[in-house]
C-alpha cells in the first residue's frame, strides 16, 4: 500500500488503492460522475507506464554503474506500485485502465538510441520525474474526489523525491526559488 503504514488515508482512498470496487462505486454514486477522475487517472497511468519503460531501458542499456542500477530498479519498483494502485482505482471506479505500450515504442518516443552514458540516462530519468511531479500537482484541482487529490499529492511527493535524488547525483543545483514544482 502506498502509505507504508505511516500515514492514514481516508476510507475511499484506501478502497481506491486496494481495488475494493463495490464500496468505492457506492461513494461515487453519491458524489457524481467518476468519468473525469478515471480519465485523469488514465493519463497518470500512462505516465507510470512510460516511467517503468524508461527505467527498463536504462537498466538494459549497460550504461549504469552497479550502485546506480540498484537505485534505478528501486525507483522502477515505486513506479510499478503507482501503476498497480492507479489501475486498481480505475477499475474500482468502473473504468478501463490503459495498457502499457511495447518497450520499443517507449525507446523510440524517448530517443533511447541517443543515450550514450550514465549521465544521459540519469538526465532522461530526472526530466521524466520532474514532468510527472508537475503533472500530478497540476491535476489536483481537477479531481472530483478529494481522496484522489490527496493520492495525487502523495504520488507527486514520490516523483519529487526521485527527481531530487537524480538531480543530486547529476550535481544539479537545488531550485533557488520556493514553489517551483507544479508551476
MOUR-V129615 format. One record per residue. N is the residue number from 1. RES is the residue in three letters. OMEGA is omega in whole degrees, 0 to 359 (NA if undefined). Layout:
BEGIN
n=(N N)
res=(RES RES)
omega=(OMEGA OMEGA)
END
This chain:
BEGIN
n=(1 2 3 4 5 6 7 8 9 10 11 12 13 14 15 16 17 18 19 20 21 22 23 24 25 26 27 28 29 30 31 32 33 34 35 36 37 38 39 40 41 42 43 44 45 46 47 48 49 50 51 52 53 54 55 56 57 58 59 60 61 62 63 64 65 66 67 68 69 70 71 72 73 74 75 76 77 78 79 80 81 82 83 84 85 86 87 88 89 90 91 92 93 94 95 96 97 98 99 100 101 102 103 104 105 106 107 108 109 110 111 112 113 114 115 116 117 118 119 120 121 122 123 124 125 126 127 128 129 130 131 132 133 134 135 136 137 138 139 140 141 142 143 144 145 146 147 148 149 150 151 152 153 154 155 156 157 158 159 160 161 162 163 164 165 166 167 168 169 170 171 172 173 174 175 176 177 178 179 180 181 182 183)
res=(UNK UNK UNK UNK UNK UNK UNK UNK UNK UNK UNK UNK UNK UNK UNK UNK UNK UNK UNK UNK UNK UNK UNK UNK UNK UNK UNK UNK UNK UNK UNK UNK UNK UNK UNK UNK UNK UNK UNK UNK UNK UNK UNK UNK UNK UNK UNK UNK UNK UNK UNK UNK UNK UNK UNK UNK UNK UNK UNK UNK UNK UNK UNK UNK UNK UNK UNK UNK UNK UNK UNK UNK UNK UNK UNK UNK UNK UNK UNK UNK UNK UNK UNK UNK UNK UNK UNK UNK UNK UNK UNK UNK UNK UNK UNK UNK UNK UNK UNK UNK UNK UNK UNK UNK UNK UNK UNK UNK UNK UNK UNK UNK UNK UNK UNK UNK UNK UNK UNK UNK UNK UNK UNK UNK UNK UNK UNK UNK UNK UNK UNK UNK UNK UNK UNK UNK UNK UNK UNK UNK UNK UNK UNK UNK UNK UNK UNK UNK UNK UNK UNK UNK UNK UNK UNK UNK UNK UNK UNK UNK UNK UNK UNK UNK UNK UNK UNK UNK UNK UNK UNK UNK UNK UNK UNK UNK UNK UNK UNK UNK UNK UNK UNK)
omega=(185 186 177 178 185 183 181 174 175 184 182 176 177 178 180 183 179 177 179 189 186 181 179 177 178 179 180 178 181 185 178 184 181 187 178 178 178 179 179 180 178 174 178 179 178 177 179 176 180 180 178 178 180 179 176 178 178 181 182 186 186 183 186 173 185 181 178 177 179 178 179 179 177 179 177 179 175 180 176 176 176 180 183 180 180 180 178 180 179 180 179 179 177 181 175 180 178 179 173 174 174 182 180 177 176 179 179 183 182 181 182 179 181 181 183 180 175 180 178 181 181 177 177 180 180 179 180 180 178 178 179 178 180 179 180 178 182 183 184 181 183 183 172 182 176 177 179 175 178 178 178 178 179 176 177 179 177 181 179 177 178 180 182 179 181 179 178 179 180 181 179 179 173 177 181 184 173 174 181 181 177 182 NA)
END
